[in-house]
Amino acid sequence: LRLVHGFSTGFKPTGTVAYVADIVPATKRGEAMGLSSFFGTIGMATGATIGSAIAKSYSTDVMFGVSSAFAILSIIILAGMKETLENREKFKLSHLSISKNEIFEKSAIPPSIVMFLTIFSFGIILTVIPDFGVHLGLDKSESAWLNKGTFMTVFIFASLIVRIFAGKISDKFGREPVLKLAAVLYAIGMLTVGFADSIAMFFTGAVIYGLAVGMNSPTLFAWTADLSADENRGKAMATTFIALEAGIMLGAILSGWTFSNNPENFPITFGMGAGLAVFALIYLISRRKKISTSLGHE
C-alpha cells in the first residue's frame, strides 16, 4: 500500500507543476508556482495537524478514511479540468518502461543542481530538529504552544508568507537573483539553528529558514519551466523533483550519521546544510559569469 501511495506522490506533484506551467503566461510563471506551492504547503501543514487530531479523537482508520475522501474530491476537480496537451495518448503499461535518455531532461540540470544543494537542509531539519527541540527543553515547556513540532509550524508559516511574493518578484527581476538571496538565507538560517543556545535563537532560525524555502521552491520550478521546451516540460519537472527527493533523502541519512545523538554535533550537522547552500550560491554566481563571458565573446 505504501508503494502505491508512493506512485501518487511521484505522479501528482510533477503533473501539477507541469500543468500550472502550461496554463499560465511565461511572464507569470513565478507568481503561479508561488500560488500553487502556497496551497500545497497549507495542505501539508493542516493535514498533519487535522490528521493527528482525528487519530487521537477517533482512530487511524477514520484518519485514513478522511484522507481518502479528500483524495476523491481532488479527482472530482481533475475531472472538470481541461487537458493542456493537444495530441494526448491513452495510457499503456508500456509507458512505464523508459530508456536512460528518458529519465533526465538536460535543460533542467541547472535548477536541479540548485534544488539538490538547498533542499539537502530539509532532510537535516526532518531528522534532527525533534532532538534539538528536546535538547533545548521544548518537551518540558509548560506552554501548550511550545513542543517538538513547533519549529515546523513556525518555518511553514514563514514560508507561506513569502511564497507568492517571491514568485512574483522572480517574474520581474529574474529567477537567479531570487535564488541567490534564498541560498544566502538558507545558509544563515541553518547556521542560526545549528548554533542556537536559546529557544528565541532556535525559532529565529526557523523563520529565516522558512523565508528561504518560500523563495526557493516556486522560483526553481518556474525556472525549470523557463528552460524546458513545451514538449519536454513534464520530464523537466520530474528531473527537478528527483533532485528534490534525492536531496532530502541524503540530507536525512547523512545528518543522522553526523549527529549520532550527540548534542555537540549540532553545529557540524547544520553546518553541512549551510555549506551546501553556499555551494548553490557559488554555482549561481559562476553560472551568471559564464553566461556574461559567453555573450561578451559574441
C-alpha positions in Angstrom: 0.0 0.0 0.0 2.9 2.4 0.8 4.4 1.6 -2.6 1.1 2.5 -4.3 0.9 5.7 -2.3 4.5 6.4 -3.4 3.4 6.3 -7.0 0.8 9.0 -6.3 3.3 11.3 -4.6 5.5 10.9 -7.6 2.9 11.5 -10.3 0.7 14.2 -8.7 3.2 16.9 -7.8 5.0 16.5 -11.1 1.8 16.7 -13.1 0.6 19.7 -11.1 3.6 22.0 -11.6 3.7 21.0 -15.3 0.0 21.8 -15.7 0.5 25.1 -14.0 3.3 26.0 -16.3 1.2 25.0 -19.3 -1.8 27.2 -18.5 -0.2 30.5 -17.3 1.8 33.0 -19.4 5.5 32.8 -19.2 5.6 36.2 -17.6 3.6 35.0 -14.6 5.1 31.5 -14.0 6.8 32.5 -10.8 3.6 34.0 -9.3 1.6 30.9 -10.4 4.2 28.5 -8.9 4.1 30.5 -5.7 0.3 30.3 -5.5 0.3 26.6 -6.2 3.0 25.9 -3.6 1.2 28.1 -1.2 -1.9 25.9 -1.2 0.3 22.7 -1.3 2.1 23.9 1.9 -1.3 24.7 3.6 -2.4 21.2 2.7 0.6 19.5 4.3 0.5 21.7 7.4 -3.2 21.4 8.1 -3.2 17.7 7.1 -0.6 16.8 9.7 -2.5 18.8 12.4 -6.0 17.6 11.5 -4.9 14.1 10.9 -3.3 13.8 14.3 -6.4 15.3 15.9 -8.7 12.8 14.1 -6.4 9.8 15.0 -6.3 10.9 18.7 -10.1 11.6 19.0 -11.3 8.6 16.8 -8.8 6.2 15.2 -6.2 5.8 12.5 -8.9 4.1 10.3 -11.0 7.2 10.5 -8.0 9.4 9.8 -7.2 7.4 6.6 -10.8 7.5 5.6 -10.9 11.3 5.8 -7.7 11.4 3.8 -9.2 9.2 1.1 -12.3 11.5 1.0 -10.1 14.5 0.3 -8.3 12.5 -2.4 -11.7 11.7 -4.0 -12.5 15.4 -4.0 -9.3 16.1 -5.9 -10.3 13.5 -8.5 -13.6 15.2 -9.0 -11.8 18.6 -9.5 -9.4 17.0 -12.0 -12.4 15.5 -14.0 -13.6 19.1 -14.7 -10.2 20.4 -15.8 -9.2 21.0 -19.4 -6.3 18.9 -20.8 -3.4 21.1 -22.0 -1.9 18.5 -24.4 -3.2 18.7 -27.9 -2.0 15.2 -29.0 -2.8 13.1 -25.9 -2.1 9.4 -25.9 -4.1 6.8 -24.0 -2.2 5.3 -21.1 -0.5 1.9 -21.6 1.6 -0.2 -19.3 4.4 0.1 -21.9 4.6 3.8 -21.0 6.1 2.8 -17.6 9.1 1.2 -19.5 11.6 4.0 -20.1 15.1 4.2 -21.5 18.1 6.0 -20.0 17.7 9.2 -22.1 14.1 9.5 -20.9 14.9 9.7 -17.1 16.5 13.2 -17.0 15.9 16.3 -19.0 19.2 18.2 -19.7 17.6 21.6 -19.7 16.5 21.1 -16.1 20.1 20.3 -14.8 20.8 23.9 -13.5 17.7 24.2 -11.4 18.1 20.5 -10.3 21.6 21.3 -9.0 20.4 24.2 -7.0 17.4 22.2 -5.8 19.7 19.4 -4.5 22.2 21.7 -2.8 19.5 23.7 -1.0 16.9 21.0 -0.2 19.6 18.9 1.5 19.0 21.0 4.5 15.3 20.0 4.7 16.5 16.4 5.3 18.5 17.7 8.2 15.5 19.5 9.6 13.3 16.5 9.4 15.8 14.2 11.1 17.5 16.3 13.7 15.1 19.1 14.7 13.0 17.0 17.1 16.1 16.1 19.1 17.3 19.7 19.0 13.9 20.7 20.5 14.3 18.2 23.3 17.9 19.5 23.9 16.5 23.0 24.4 13.8 21.7 26.7 10.7 22.3 24.5 9.3 18.9 25.6 9.3 20.2 29.2 7.8 23.6 28.5 4.6 24.5 30.4 3.3 26.3 27.4 0.9 24.3 25.1 2.3 26.2 22.1 5.9 25.0 22.7 6.7 21.4 21.7 9.0 19.4 19.4 6.8 20.2 16.4 6.6 24.0 16.9 9.7 24.6 14.8 8.0 23.0 11.8 4.9 25.2 12.4 7.0 28.4 12.6 9.1 27.7 9.5 6.0 26.6 7.4 4.1 29.8 8.2 7.2 31.9 7.4 7.5 30.1 4.1 3.8 30.7 3.4 4.1 34.5 3.8 6.8 34.8 1.2 5.9 32.2 -1.4 3.5 34.3 -3.6 5.6 37.4 -3.3 8.9 35.7 -4.2 7.4 34.1 -7.3 6.0 37.4 -8.5 9.4 39.1 -7.8 11.2 36.5 -9.8 8.8 37.3 -12.8 10.0 40.9 -12.7 13.7 40.7 -11.7 14.7 37.2 -12.8 14.9 33.7 -11.3 18.6 33.7 -10.4 18.7 36.9 -8.2 15.9 35.5 -6.1 17.6 32.1 -5.9 20.9 33.7 -4.8 19.1 35.5 -2.0 17.3 32.3 -1.0 20.7 30.5 -0.9 22.1 33.2 1.5 19.1 32.8 3.7 19.4 29.0 3.7 23.0 29.3 4.9 22.1 31.9 7.6 19.1 30.0 8.8 21.0 26.7 9.1 23.9 28.3 11.0 21.4 30.2 13.3 19.7 26.9 14.2 23.0 25.0 14.4 24.5 27.4 17.0 21.2 28.1 18.8 21.6 28.1 22.6 18.2 29.5 23.4 14.6 29.0 22.3 14.5 32.5 20.8 17.5 31.9 18.6 16.1 28.5 17.6 12.9 30.0 16.3 14.7 32.9 14.7 16.5 30.3 12.6 13.1 28.7 11.8 11.8 32.0 10.4 14.9 32.7 8.3 14.9 29.1 7.0 11.2 29.4 6.2 11.8 32.5 4.2 14.5 30.7 2.2 12.2 27.8 1.5 9.3 30.0 0.4 11.6 31.9 -2.0 13.4 28.9 -3.4 10.7 26.3 -4.3 8.4 28.3 -6.6 11.3 30.1 -8.2 13.1 26.9 -9.0 10.0 25.3 -10.7 9.3 28.5 -12.6 13.0 28.4 -13.8 12.6 24.8 -14.8 9.6 25.7 -17.0 11.6 28.6 -18.5 14.5 26.4 -19.5 12.5 23.5 -20.9 10.8 23.1 -24.3 7.0 22.7 -24.2 7.1 19.1 -25.2 9.7 18.2 -22.5 8.2 20.2 -19.6 6.8 17.2 -17.7 10.2 15.4 -17.9 12.0 18.6 -16.8 9.7 19.0 -13.8 10.3 15.3 -12.9 14.0 15.9 -13.1 13.8 18.7 -10.6 11.6 16.6 -8.4 14.2 13.8 -8.5 16.8 16.2 -7.3 14.4 17.3 -4.5 13.8 13.8 -3.3 17.5 12.8 -3.5 18.5 15.9 -1.6 16.0 15.3 1.2 17.0 11.6 1.4 20.7 12.2 1.6 20.3 15.1 4.0 18.3 12.8 6.3 20.8 9.9 6.1 24.0 12.0 6.4 22.7 14.2 9.2 21.6 11.2 11.2 25.1 9.7 10.9 26.8 13.1 11.7 24.5 13.9 14.7 24.8 10.4 16.2 22.6 11.5 19.2 25.4 13.9 20.4 24.3 17.5 21.0 27.8 18.7 20.5 27.4 17.7 16.8 24.5 20.1 16.2 26.7 22.9 14.7 28.5 20.5 12.4 25.3 18.8 11.3 23.5 22.0 10.4 26.8 23.4 9.1 26.6 20.8 6.3 23.3 22.3 5.1 24.8 25.8 5.3 27.8 24.7 3.3 25.8 23.2 0.5 23.7 26.3 0.3 26.9 28.3 -0.1 27.9 25.9 -2.9 24.5 26.7 -4.6 25.2 30.4 -4.3 28.7 29.9 -5.9 27.2 27.8 -8.7 24.6 30.5 -9.5 27.2 33.3 -9.4 29.7 31.3 -11.6 26.9 30.4 -14.0 26.0 34.0 -14.5 29.7 34.9 -15.0 30.0 32.2 -17.6 26.9 33.4 -19.5 28.2 37.0 -19.4 31.6 35.9 -20.7 30.0 34.0 -23.5 27.9 37.0 -24.5 31.0 39.2 -24.4 32.8 36.9 -26.9 29.8 37.1 -29.2 
